[in-house]
Structure formats: structure tokens, C-alpha cells
């Protein structure tokens, strides 16, 4: 028979985990949508550090929403021979340089012990179909981007609450307008899956 203190500790742990998984929903804590937005912010910043341009965040239509739409390349194209700047090569090079890729990025932010393998299992066939339809509508609204190669990426973000002893209060400034959100949680990009699915 478990002791009274151990059952009290277990019920406290279950309550704390349930509150975290539900987004805590208290006035001082972010809800699930806020935590998801923090994950999207992290991925958008990471993409920008990789040289990608963020075209849209949370773009939506009647079919659904795309968390991030970005334009860029994964690696800089390498030109050898030392003649890349010569006028004779400029036309040849412009025909060889590929158009930047248009990435439609689905971000899944999860805590440890989630049911869906860090978010991978949440990108079901039905979800992929909705993302595909949403991307088609986006491209019909932006014909200037229709000739770019496109792909669907999935970013998996881990979110963990910080222990009370390690939390610190940050002053609210224009640069840091949501100190409570960022201070209470530690987010990390666990995996970025390029071309996670196709039609």
C-alpha cells in the first residue's frame, strides 16, 4: 500500500503534467496556442539563420493553415574555376542557378512523453492533404512563386517547463514583449525533416 506522501506526490505530478500538456491556461501561463507560436518563432529564427526568407507566418485559407512559408536554398551553389564573375559566363551561370525553393513548413511543438512521437504521427495523410490544398491556394494567390520548386517540411520542437529555481524574470521591453512565455519554457529544435511528404 503506497504511503500518503507518495500518493500525494504522484497526484501532484499528474496534475502538473496535465496542466503543462493543456497549456496551463492560467492568466500568467501561456496556452497551447501560445506554446505553438513559440515553437514557430524558434523555427522561423532558425530558418533565417540558415539564409531563408520568411514570406508568411500562420497563412490560412478555408482548407487550413500553414505555419511558415519560406523561400531559400539549403546550400549555397558552388561555382568553380575562378571565372564566375566574367561577362561571358554571366548568361550561362544565370541559366544554371536554380530558383530558390519554396518550403511549406509544419511545426509541431511537444513536451516529453507525448503520444505522437514528438509530433511526427500528427502529420497524418489527412493533414498532408489539407496542407497540400492550402499550398495550392497560396500558389494560386501568388503566381510569381508558382515556378519555384516546392516542398513540405516538418519541424519538431521540444518544449519543457523550467524548474522554479532556474527561472528568472526578464524585464518587458520592446524587444522582449513576452517575458513570461519565454522564461517559463525551454524550447529546442529536435528535428527538421526536409521534404517530409509529397503528393
N, C-alpha and C positions, 0 to 999 in steps of 0.2 A: 504494500500500500504506500503510495507516494506521500511524502510529508506535505504539510500545509504550505510551507515556504516554497518547495519545488513546484507544486501545482500553481501557486500564485505567480511564480516566476514564469512558468510556461504560459499561463493565460496572459501575462503582461507581454511576453514575446509575441504571441499570436495577435494580440491587439495592435501592438506596434507595427508588425509586418502587414496586417490588414490595412492599417491607416496609411502606411507607405505605399502599398500596392494600389490603394484607392486614390492616391494623390494627396492624402492627408486632409483636404477640404476644410482646414481651419483658416481663419482670417489671416494668420501670419505665415501659412504654408501654401505652397503652390498646389494647384490641382493637376490632374493628369495631363490636361492640355498644355499647361504651363511647362511641365517637365518635358513634354514632347517638343515644345518650342525651344527649350534649352538644348535639347539634343540636335534639333535642326540648326540652331545657331552654331553649335560646335562643328557640325559637318560643313556648313557654309564657310566658316572661317578656315577650315582645313582645305577645302577646295580652292579658296582664294590663295592660300599659301602655296598650293600646287600650280598656280597660274591660271586657274579657271575664272571666268567672269560669271557672276550670278545674275541671271536675267530676271528670274522671278522667284518669290517665296510664297508658298501656300496658294499656288494658282489653282482656281477651281472653276468648274462648269457644272452642268447638270449631271454628268457622269461620275464626277468625283473630284478629287484634289491631288495635285502633285506637289510634294513637299518642297523640292528645289528643282529649278530648271537652270542648267549651267552650260556654258559654251567654252570649249577649250580643247587642249590636246594633253595626252598622258605624258609624252616625252617630246622634247624639242627635236625637230628634224635635223639630222646631221648632214652637212654638205662637206665633202672632202675635195682636195685638190687645190685649195687656196684661190680659186677663181670665182668664188660665189658672188663677188661684187662687180665683176666685169660686165659691161653693157651687152656683150654678145651672149652672155649666159642669162641675162635677166628674164627674157621671154621664155627660155627653156625651163628655168627654175620655177617661174610662176605657174607653168603648166604642170609641174611635178609636185608642188607643195599642196598637200591635201587640205580640204576645207576643215575647219575645226569641227569637232564632234559636239553634238547636242545631247547632253545627258539629262534624262528624267530620273531624278533621284528620290527613292522612297526611303525615309528614315524611320527606324524602329528603335525606340528608347525603352530599355527594360532594366529591371532590377535583377539581382541574383535570385536564382530559384524560380524563374518564370516557367510557364508551361510550354512556351513555343520556341525553344532553342535559341533564345536571345533575339527573337523576332523573325527568324528565318521561316518558321512554319506559318506565320501570319500572312506571308505573301503567297496566298493560295492562287489557284488558277482563276477563280472568280475575281480576286483582287488584281491579278495581272491583266485580265480582260478590261476591267474598269480603268486601270492606268493606261492601257493601250488606247482605249476610246477617248480618254481625256487628252492624251498626247495628240491624237488625230485632230481633235477640235482645236487644240492650241496651235497646231501647224496650219490649220485652215484659216486661223486668225492672223498668222504671221507667215505669209507666203515667202517673205525674204529669207526665212530659215528652212524652207521646205527641201532645199537641195543638200543640206548638211547631212552627213551620216548621223544616225540617231541610235541611242542605246538606252536601256533601262538598268540603272544601278540600284543596289540596296546597301544602305549604311546601317550597321548595327552598333548602337551606342549603349554602354553600360552606365547605369545611374545608381549610385549608392549614397545613402544618407551619411553625413559625417557625424562622428561622435560629438557629444556636447562639449567635451574637453578641448577638441581641436577646432571648434567653430570660433570664428571671430567676427565681430561686427565691422562691416565696411561702411564708410560714410557714403551717403547717397549724393552722387554728383551727376552731371550731365552725361559723363562717360559711363558711369556705373549706376543706371537708374533703377536696377532691381537687386539691391544687395542681398536681401533675404533669400531670394531664389538661388543665387549662385553660391552663397556661403553655406547653405544647409546641405548641398549635394555635391558629390564629386562625379563628374561625367568623363568618360573616356571612349574614344572611338575604338571599338573592339575589332571590327572587320568592315572593310569596304569591298563589296563584290561588284566588279565591273561586268557589264553585260550579263546580269543575273538571269534574265529570261528574254525570250524573243517571241514573236507572234506564233 
